[in-house]
Amino acid sequence: MPYNSNSKLTANARALRTNMTKEEKKLWYECLRLLPYKVHRQYVIGVYIVDFYCAAAKIVIELDGAQHYEEDAEKYDAERDAFLRSQGLNVLRYTNIEVHQNFKGVCEDIWNRLPPTE
């Protein structure tokens, strides 16, 4: 499992878990915590904090608000995604708008990417 024991990042991740966005809360409470695999919220991987991480499926789930579409943020996200992929992880990105307008579709897409349960 990718992991970093950077205490500053861990403290930031803890604060982010306490202050999730409304879209993160919806996805967590109505979908991700119901999955047959453990999903971590605001999890430290390397020098990054990811929104959600499922080790069993090797996926990172990111919810993107409007700030992710600014030029600097797009470059940062691309570098971050490249690092996560180099760790053997598949990065799933959904917009906040998708969570509001196509929540069922977002959840189905995540479910479809899970390994079969035994």
Helices and strands as residue ranges (DSSP letters): H 7-18, H 22-30, G 32-34, E 40-45, E 48-54, E 59-64, G 66-69, H 71-86, E 90-95, H 96-101, H 103-112
